[in-house]
Amino acid sequence: MQQQSAILKVIVVSQFLCTSLWFASNGIINDLIDTFQLKADALGHLTSSVQFGFISGTLIFAILNIADRYKPSKVFFISAILSALFNIGVLWEGNHLISLLLFRFFTGFFLAGIYPIGMKIAADYYSEGLGKSLGFLVGALVLGTALPHLLKGIMETLFWKSVIFTTTSLSITGGLLMFIMVPDGPYRKPSQKLNLLAFFSVFRNRKFRSSAFGYFGHMWELYAFWAFTPIMLKGYSNLHPEIILNIPVLSFIIIGSGGLACILGGYLSQIVGIKKTAFISLLLSCVCCIISPWVFTSESESIFIAFLIFWGMVVIADSPLFSTLVAQNATPEIKGTALTIVNCIGFAITIISIQIINHMRGLTDSNNIYVILAIGPILGLIALSKTPTKTI
């Protein structure tokens, strides 16, 4: 048990360090726009490029069963190093939009060997209490994702390239920690052969389908919310010019609060059940989407920020729970592949919602556009309602 606890801490720290690459460009988007003469809609395109790279990576990893055929910690390490190398490409002085999109694409591509592989490694160490363990792991992802915003906030007086240098160094460190300190888990069942049909066969299981579709609905909302959190804060400031907000630091707090929610959700799931906890979280985030237009009109800065923090918590609290349900309902020999497949499709969905919001922002300045994020949670809630709760 002590060894499991120590291993989990290493996995969590490694995941946190490596996933700091995910929103590295988002935290310095204004600097990138100014330095490379980009258009205002570059945020949506750069975010989608990372997502598309991640999708491509997870698709290839899943089809080739890489997570189940090779030593997971080694895959994690190699991916962390390669992702870091492409991240630092953002510093090239000759960059333009296309080159930046390519660097972000390949950063996302190799993140496919970090996030789902980290979950696979955790699943190899835990048969019981997996929901709680993945709560810590996804919490690390959340903090890693939010970190560039904090770095930008505290490095405001420093050159923006410091954010890229820092996140690159963190990823290399995280990869080394995983490779050196995390051996194969006791529940790992490696696949001995290539199974090209695994990508399709996993969805034959009804419980697996329900869990996956719930996750897909959650993903429609999640990354769009994260990507546009600074824009929401700026939109509120435009409505209330007398209020001055530290947008980078507040973005970190709002997104980062989800890390605590993942951990709390993991503990709560041990009391009320994994599926029920995921359902409640998805329902609450759906409500946040629907009522968001009215909160933007609030004259109280405290109410608005408290609302975004609450939204930032419930929008992610169900993520580790869905991953747990997916892992539990997948065949052990292709568990890593199943997690990677679901990640692949889920992140493909994020591109659609991000681009829709990005396009709508070009048509209107209204803050009502975030209501559209409720579509995913509504469909996810319907999917979860179609299977009995008692077995999961």
Buried (B, 14 or more C-beta within 10 A) or exposed (E): EEEBEEBBEBBBBBBBBBBBBBBBBBBBBBBBBEBBEBEEBBBBBBBBBBBBBBBBBBBBBBBBBBBBBBBBBBBBBBBBBBBBBBBBBBEEEEBEBEBBBBBBBBBBBBBBBBBBBBBBBBBBBBEEBBBBBBBBBBBBBBBBBBBBBBBBBEBEEEEBBBBBBBBBBBBBBBBBBBBEBBBEBEEBEBBEEEBEEBBEEBBEBEBBBBBBBBBBBBBBBBBBBBBBBBBBBEBBBEBBEEEEBEBBBBBBBBBBBBBBBBBBBBEBBBEEBBBBBBBBBBBBBBBBBBBBBEBBEBEEBEEBBEBBBBBBBBBBBBBBBBBBBBBBBBBBBBBBBBBBBBBBBBBBBBBBBBBBBBEBBEEEEEBEBBBBBBBBBBBBBEBBEEBEEEEB
